[in-house]
Amino acid sequence: MVVLAAVIAVIAIANSDDGGGSNRAQPSANSSTSATPSDSASATPSDDPYASPSSDTGSTPSPSSGALPFYLLKVGDCYDLGPDGNGMNETASCNGPHDAEVVTTHRLGAGLTSESDIKDKASSLCRDELERKASRQPAGTAEGTYVQYPNLRGYKLGYKSVSCSLMGNSSGTKKLTKPLS
């Protein structure tokens, strides 16, 4: 019950708009071509990403802490990957160095029965939009893709969000430095 209250509180906080929008990309008037996504770097959370977030960090994620689980990401959010790759990301300004920007989000349907089913469906949901968005970026900027999705246990618990992002490159060694076009 406490975990549910914490998740609801995080959702309410995440959905409020402080008017600043510094962590969300704004549309750009100019666009360029020739960037293409690389093979998808896909992340699946740790064995139990939906346990209370306090089990890893000692506190519930909040906008001030910068911790943001993948299932709360919105289109235009910029972030750095969490150190453990467990689906927890760190909010980042789109106007400075950051690992990734959310291009689109999706919801998985019912009936998936394995980790590979979830991964395959998440990748297929993201593929077209990531390719379209990458093709509109200046050459050498967004060269990697990153798809975050629940593991089988999270899926069975009802977590069905998929976050589709572009990165500087698929190995995470190159940062984006401004909002995507």
C-alpha positions as CSV (number, residue, x, y, z in Angstrom):
1,M,0.0,0.0,0.0
2,V,2.9,2.4,0.8
3,V,4.5,1.6,-2.5
4,L,1.3,2.4,-4.4
5,A,1.0,5.7,-2.5
6,A,4.6,6.5,-3.4
7,V,4.1,5.7,-7.1
8,I,0.9,7.8,-7.2
9,A,2.8,10.7,-5.5
10,V,5.6,10.4,-8.0
11,I,3.2,10.4,-10.9
12,A,1.4,13.4,-9.5
13,I,4.7,15.3,-9.1
14,A,6.0,14.2,-12.5
15,N,2.8,15.3,-14.2
16,S,2.9,18.8,-12.6
17,D,4.5,21.5,-14.7
18,D,6.7,24.1,-13.0
19,G,6.7,26.2,-16.1
20,G,10.4,25.9,-16.5
21,G,10.5,22.9,-18.8
22,S,14.3,22.8,-18.7
23,N,14.3,19.0,-18.8
24,R,11.9,18.7,-21.7
25,A,12.9,19.5,-25.3
26,Q,11.1,22.2,-27.1
27,P,10.3,21.9,-30.8
28,S,12.9,23.3,-33.1
29,A,12.2,25.2,-36.4
30,N,15.3,24.0,-38.2
31,S,16.0,20.4,-39.2
32,S,18.6,18.5,-41.0
33,T,19.1,15.0,-42.4
34,S,21.5,12.1,-42.5
35,A,21.7,10.7,-39.0
36,T,20.5,7.1,-38.7
37,P,20.0,5.0,-35.6
38,S,22.4,2.2,-34.9
39,D,21.3,-1.2,-33.6
40,S,19.0,-0.7,-30.7
41,A,20.6,-0.6,-27.3
42,S,17.8,-2.0,-25.2
43,A,17.6,-1.9,-21.4
44,T,15.6,-4.1,-19.3
45,P,15.3,-3.2,-15.6
46,S,16.9,-5.3,-12.9
47,D,15.1,-8.4,-11.6
48,D,12.7,-6.4,-9.5
49,P,12.5,-2.8,-10.9
50,Y,9.0,-2.3,-9.5
51,A,9.8,-2.9,-5.9
52,S,9.8,0.3,-3.9
53,P,12.3,2.6,-5.4
54,S,13.6,3.1,-1.8
55,S,15.0,-0.4,-1.9
56,D,17.9,0.9,-4.1
57,T,18.4,4.5,-3.1
58,G,16.9,4.9,0.4
59,S,14.3,7.4,-0.9
60,T,11.4,7.7,-3.3
61,P,12.4,9.4,-6.6
62,S,11.3,13.0,-6.9
63,P,12.0,15.7,-9.4
64,S,14.5,17.3,-6.9
65,S,16.5,14.1,-6.6
66,G,16.7,13.7,-10.3
67,A,15.8,10.0,-10.2
68,L,13.2,9.1,-12.8
69,P,12.0,5.5,-13.6
70,F,11.6,4.8,-17.3
71,Y,7.9,4.2,-17.0
72,L,7.4,7.9,-16.0
73,L,9.4,9.4,-18.9
74,K,7.5,11.6,-21.4
75,V,8.2,12.6,-25.0
76,G,10.9,15.3,-24.9
77,D,12.4,14.4,-21.6
78,C,16.2,14.4,-21.5
79,Y,18.1,12.2,-19.1
80,D,21.3,10.4,-18.2
81,L,21.3,6.6,-17.8
82,G,21.3,5.4,-14.2
83,P,24.6,3.9,-13.1
84,D,23.0,0.4,-12.6
85,G,21.0,0.3,-15.9
86,N,18.0,-0.8,-13.9
87,G,15.5,1.5,-15.5
88,M,16.2,4.4,-13.2
89,N,17.4,7.4,-15.1
90,E,18.7,10.8,-13.9
91,T,16.9,13.9,-15.2
92,A,19.1,16.2,-17.3
93,S,18.8,19.5,-19.1
94,C,18.2,19.1,-22.8
95,N,20.4,22.3,-23.3
96,G,23.5,20.6,-21.9
97,P,25.3,17.2,-22.2
98,H,22.8,14.3,-21.7
99,D,22.7,10.6,-22.6
100,A,19.3,10.5,-24.3
101,E,16.0,12.2,-25.2
102,V,12.6,10.4,-25.3
103,V,11.2,10.4,-28.8
104,T,8.0,8.4,-28.2
105,T,6.4,6.2,-25.6
106,H,4.1,3.2,-26.0
107,R,2.1,0.8,-23.9
108,L,2.5,-3.0,-24.4
109,G,-0.6,-4.9,-25.0
110,A,-1.8,-8.0,-23.2
111,G,-0.7,-11.6,-23.9
112,L,3.2,-11.4,-23.8
113,T,4.6,-14.4,-22.0
114,S,8.4,-14.1,-22.1
115,E,11.2,-11.7,-21.7
116,S,12.0,-12.1,-25.4
117,D,8.3,-11.4,-26.4
118,I,8.5,-8.2,-24.4
119,K,11.8,-7.1,-25.9
120,D,10.7,-7.9,-29.4
121,K,7.4,-6.1,-29.1
122,A,9.0,-3.0,-27.4
123,S,11.6,-2.8,-30.2
124,S,9.0,-3.1,-32.9
125,L,6.9,-0.4,-31.3
126,C,9.8,2.0,-31.2
127,R,11.6,1.2,-34.5
128,D,9.7,3.4,-37.1
129,E,9.5,6.5,-35.0
130,L,13.1,6.3,-33.9
131,E,14.2,5.9,-37.5
132,R,12.1,8.9,-38.6
133,K,13.4,11.1,-35.8
134,A,17.0,10.0,-36.3
135,S,16.9,10.8,-40.1
136,R,15.9,14.4,-39.2
137,Q,19.0,15.0,-37.0
138,P,22.3,16.6,-38.1
139,A,24.9,14.1,-39.2
140,G,26.9,12.7,-36.3
141,T,24.5,13.8,-33.5
142,A,22.0,11.0,-32.7
143,E,23.6,7.8,-33.7
144,G,22.1,5.4,-31.1
145,T,18.8,4.2,-29.9
146,Y,17.7,3.2,-26.4
147,V,14.5,1.2,-25.7
148,Q,13.4,0.7,-22.1
149,Y,10.7,-1.7,-21.1
150,P,9.6,-3.8,-18.1
151,N,10.9,-7.3,-17.4
152,L,8.4,-10.2,-17.3
153,R,7.7,-9.7,-13.6
154,G,7.0,-6.0,-14.0
155,Y,4.8,-6.7,-17.0
156,K,2.8,-9.2,-15.1
157,L,2.4,-6.6,-12.3
158,G,0.9,-4.2,-14.9
159,Y,3.9,-2.1,-15.8
160,K,3.6,-1.9,-19.6
161,S,5.2,1.4,-20.5
162,V,7.9,1.5,-23.2
163,S,10.2,4.4,-23.6
164,C,11.9,5.0,-27.0
165,S,14.9,7.3,-27.0
166,L,17.7,8.6,-29.2
167,M,21.3,8.7,-27.8
168,G,24.6,10.2,-28.9
169,N,25.6,6.6,-29.8
170,S,24.6,3.1,-28.8
171,S,27.6,2.5,-26.5
172,G,26.8,5.6,-24.4
173,T,30.2,7.1,-24.9
174,K,28.9,10.2,-26.7
175,K,26.5,12.7,-25.3
176,L,23.7,14.7,-26.9
177,T,24.3,18.4,-26.3
178,K,21.0,20.1,-27.2
179,P,17.4,19.1,-27.9
180,L,16.7,16.9,-30.9
181,S,15.5,18.6,-34.0
